[in-house]
Amino acid sequence: MIPVSSKKQRGWATRDILLLVAISVALGMVLVAARYAMTPFSGLGSLMAALWRGLFLLPSFFVIYVLRRPGAGFIAQMVVALMQALFAPTGFALLLTGLANGLAIEAAAALVLRYRHFSTLRMVGAGFVAGAILMVLISIFFGVLNLEPLLIIAIAGAQSGSCILGAVLAVALAQAVQRTGALHGTPFGQVGNEA
């Protein structure tokens, strides 16, 4: 694997912060609409939440993939959670969900990507690891382990698949946006996809 850059990354540039916030707010508003669309299905519980999880992680995967900086995924997830808390029907409880999602995605990025290797395959791995971490967290906090074993397996499979899909969609979205030239000044715009 080729490192992102031979230059040592120092601090956050104002451009990076503004880009992170702009992407997070824009995708956060899209996810507010998705949250409203998901509301009628919320009675299906943990399985439905697991199926949608990857969509709600997409902004963080996108920001990590484009900016390639530690903390970017967590900050993006918290901005998205704030947008949803302000405008979605479930309110400020989503800040706790955003906290869990942000910690899981940042841990996955650190373990799998190491903020240096950003191939599509590694993004798939990061999606899988984020899904596994979130499965542990929802098992602890939402009592998923009290469900039937077959349902637990279905939830774990749906969660993993959804998070992997979220990572792959983030890569595809970044590549599409890169073709417009909008990401030229970012680490991804300078280096591109590794594979």
N, C-alpha and C positions, 0 to 999 in steps of 0.2 A: 504494500500500500504506500502511496505517495502522501507525505504530509501536505496539509493545506497550503502552507507557506513557509518559506525559509526564514521570513522575518518573524520576530517575536511579537505576538499581539500584546499591546499595552492598552490598558484602560478602555473605556467606552468613548467613542466619538459621539458628538451631538447628533450627527447624521444617523448613527446606529440606533440611538435611543428613539429618535423621531420615527425612524422606519419601523422599529419594533412596536411602538405605540400605534402607529397608523395601521399596520397590518393587523394587530390585535383588535383594534376598535372595529375595523371594517369586517373582519371575519367574525368578531364577536356579535355584531349586529345580524349577520347571516345566521349565526347560531341561535340568536334570540327567536328568529322566525322558526328555526328548526325545533326549538324548545316548545313553541306554541303548537307546532304540527305534531309533536310527540305527546303532548298532554292527554289526548283522548286514549292513548295506549298505556298510560302510566299504571293503570290497574293491573297490567301484566307483570309488574314488579321487576325483580332483578334481571330476569332474562331479557326483557325489553331494554332495560338500561344498558346491559352488556352489549346488545346489538348496536346501540347508538354510540357507545363510548368512543370509538375511533373517530367519529365525526367531530366530537367535542375536543379531541386531542389534536386534530389537524392543524389549528393555528400554531400550537407549540412546536409540532414537528416541522412545520414550514419555517418558522423563525429560527429554530436550531439549524436547519439545513441551509438556510440563507446566510445567517449572521455567524454561525459557527463559534459561538462564545458561551462559556459557562454561565449559567444563570438566565440565559435568554429564554429558554423554554418555560422556566418557572415564572418569570416576570410576565411573559405573554399569557400564560394560563391564568394568572391573577387578574390581568387586565380584562381578559375574556370573561372571567367569573364576575368581575365587577359590572361589566356591561350587562350580563345576564341577570345579576342581582337587581339592577336598576330597572330593567325593562321586561323581564320574563315573569311568568305567573308564580314561580316558586320562591322568588325573593332572595333575601340575604343568606339563606341556608346554603346557597350555591357557592358562597365564598369558602365554606369548608370543603365542598367538593372540589373547587378550584385548587385549594391548598393540597389536597391529596393527589389530584391529577398532576399538579405542577411538580410535587416532590417525586412522584413516580416517573414522570417523563425525564426529569433532570437526572435521576439515578440511572435510568436506562441509557441516556445519552453519555453519561460518564463511564458506565461499564462497557457499553458496546462500541460507541463511536469514539470515545476518549477525546472528543473535540478535535480530532485530527483526520479521521478516516470516514468519509461520507459517501461510500458507494451505496447504490440502491439496496444491495443485499444486506449491508450493515444497517441501513434504515429499517429493513424488514426485521432484522434481529432486535433493534431497539424497540420496534412496535411490539414484538412478542414479549420482551422483558418488561416493558411498561404495562402490558396487559397482565402479566403474571404478578407483578408487584401490586397492581390495583386489585387483582383477585384476592390476594392475601389481605389487603386493607378492607375490602368490602366484606370479606369473611369475618373479620374481627369486629367491625363496627356495625354491620347490618345483619348479623346472624345467619349468613348464607349457609353455614355448616349445619344448621338445624333443618335444612330442607332435605328432600329425598336425594339419595346419592346420584341417581340418574339426572336429576335437575341440576345438581351441582356441577356435574360433568358438562351438561349442556351450557350452563352459564359460563364455565371456564373456557369452553371451546368458542362460544360466541364472543366472549370478551377478547380472547387472543386473536381471533380472525378479524374482529372489528378494529383492534388497535393496529394490526399489521396493515389492514386496508387504509387506515388513516395515515400511516407513514408513507405508503406507496402513493396515495393521492397527494400528499404534501410534496413528494419528489416530482410528480407529474405537473402539479401546479407551479412549482418553482421553475421547472424547465420551460413551461409555457410562458410564464412571466419574463423569464430571462430572454426569450426570443424577441420581446418587445424592447429590450434595452433598459428596462426599468431597474434591473438589479446590477447594472454595470459596476457600480462603486462598492459592492458588497464582496465579502470573501468568496461566496458562491459565484458571483458574476465574474470575478477575476480568474478563478480556477475551474469552475464548472463541476460536472459530475465525474467521479472517478471511475465509474463502471456502470 
